Amino acid sequence: MAEPKSIADLRNLGPKSQEMLTRAGVGSIAQLRALGSVPAYVMAKRANRKVSLNLLWALESALSGESWQEVARLHRTSLLLAVEVYEKNGHGNAE
């Protein structure tokens, strides 16, 4: 399988996800990997009102290699807690 060249090429992410992330300032796979799913999700959520938790599951799936269904089932609580902690610590606020 060829190495993905853009965020839209990652598993469970497509052009709409890439557009949401680009709007949030996340423009490359390397940047997404460096940030991680929770910070990238919070940034996307702040930049795009229509972002749902499905993006969080998809981001974690793309980075971990697990299916989004497994992510949503097995990691839901820990990811939601991580989002809450990240937001409480003032991260992801519009500058």
N, C-alpha and C positions, 0 to 999 in steps of 0.2 A: 504494500500500500504506500502511495506517495506521501511524503511529508506535507502536512497542511501548510498552505501559504498565507491564509487569512483566517480570522476568527470564524467567518462563515463556513470554512472548511472543517471545523472541529465537529466532532460527534455531538449531535443534539442541538447544535447552534446553526443558525442560518442567517440569511441577509437581514431579517428584522432584528435578530439578536445583535448582530454586528452593528447595525444602525443605532440601536439603543446604547450600546457600549461606546461607540464612537462619539455620540452626543455627550456622553459622560466623561470623555477624555481618555478612554481606553481604546487605543487604535491598533494594537498588535498582539499577537499570540504571546510574545515574550513579556509584554507589559501585563497581560492578563495572568500569566503564570507567576510573575513576580508579586502581583497584588494578592492573588488568591480569590476564591469564589465569593467570600463574604464582603470584602471591601469593594470588589467590582460590582456586586449586586447592589450594595448601598449607594454607590455612586450612580449607577444606572437608575435606581429608584428615585433618587433626588433630581435627576435630569429629565426623567420621563414619567409622567404621572400614571401611565398605563402599564407600568411594569408590574408583573404578578410574581408570586412565589415560584411559578414554573420556570422563570429565568434562573432563580437560585438553584433549583434542582438541575437544570440544564448546564449551568456553569460548573457546578461540582462534578457532574457527570463527565463533562468535557475534560476537566482537569484530572479526575481520578481514574477514568476508564470504566467506571461502573455504569450500569444503565440508569437513566433518570428515575425509573420506577424503584430500583433498589435504593438509590440515594434518598428519594422521598420517603420510602418505608423505613430504612435503617438509620438514616442520619437526620431526619426531620427535626427532632428535638434539639440535637446538638447544634445544627445549623441555625435554627431560629434563636437559640440562646446566644450564639456567637454574633448574630445580627444585632440582637438587643444590646449586648455588651459593647459592640463596636459603635453603635449609635449613641449609647449613654456616655461613652468616653469622648464624644464630640467629633468623631471621625466622620468623613463624608459630608460635612456641612459645606454649603456653597461658600466659596471664598469671595 
